[in-house]
Each structure stands twice: as structure tokens, then as C-alpha cells.
Amino acid sequence: MAVLPILTAPDPILKTKAKRVEAVDDRIRALMADMLDTMYHAPGIGLAAPQVGVLDRVIVMDIGKTEETRAPLRMINPEITWASEQDNTYEEGCLSVPSHYSTVVRPAEIRVRYLDEAGSAKELHADGLLATVIQHEMDHLDGVLFIDHISSLKRNMILRKLLKAKKEAAES
């Protein structure tokens, strides 16, 4: 498998809505395998296809803390079918917004329907960190970054820093 380059904000692809996957085929399975390799290498706990420049509704995640506790989850065309009224607050970060973190409030529990890597329909009830990661990654499929959930002042400050870092990297 391959480690893919991860796009960073303010790349316009990250603000583009991903398209539905029509067929779960070898291309999609290879994409998910490469995304998992990329996520583990970064390291991160979730990755959406738009973050690697592919506008398909595909996400991968693994909240296992060690290699022994890894339990990768692959979702194609995920849809939240239910969300709790109770919220959770997490300090979120993102591989596409490197070195920046902010508190984000999301539903504490969700139910999500998706296709797995075999193309089988699945449903999952998630809470805690897993629920947050699924929602965070699903946001990417709609062109939404975690910084879109914070104040415009803080968001603009983060984006200016990322743009400056990109320019400095291009000049060196």
C-alpha cells in the first residue's frame, strides 16, 4: 500500500463536497487501504478521502491507541440516521489543519448507516470519541473542517498561519 500526501487548509479541495460512491470495487478498497496507511503514518485516528485529494464519500478511522488495539473502520457513503440531544465537547485537531486544536461540540451519540469494504450495508451505534471522529470525518465529505465550528476570528487566525507556513515551505 501507499502513504498518500495529505492536503492542508486552505486547499480548495477541502471545501468541496465529495460525491457518492456508486460501486464498491477494487479502486475503492485500494483507496481505503492507502488511506489507512496514510492515517497510521501521520499519525492520526481518522481520515477522509478529500484530505488525500479524492472527492469520494469514503472515510477511515481507528481509535485504538496501540498496534495491538487497532480496529480499523472503513465507511463508504456514511449517513447519520440518528443523533442524541446530549452533546460532548472534545479538543479536536486535524491532519489537514496541522498543529492547531480547538474545542468542538458535537452530539454525544450517533447512529450511522454505511457500506463496508465488501459493499455490505452496515449500521453502527457510536458514542464518545468514536462518535466524534465519525462526525469529524463525515464533515470533510461535505467540505467542512473542524475550524468551521469555531469563531470566525479564531478560524481566520489559524488559516492565516497555515497560509504563511505554506508560503514559507514553497520558498525554501
Secondary structure by P-SEA (a helix, b strand, c coil): ccbbbbbccccccccbbbbccccccaaaaaaaaaaaaaaaaacccccccccccccccbbbbbcccccccbbbbbbccccccccccbbbbccccccccccbbbbbbccccbbbbbbccccbbbbbbbccaaaaaaaaaaaaaacccccccccaaaaaaaaaaaaaaaaaaaac
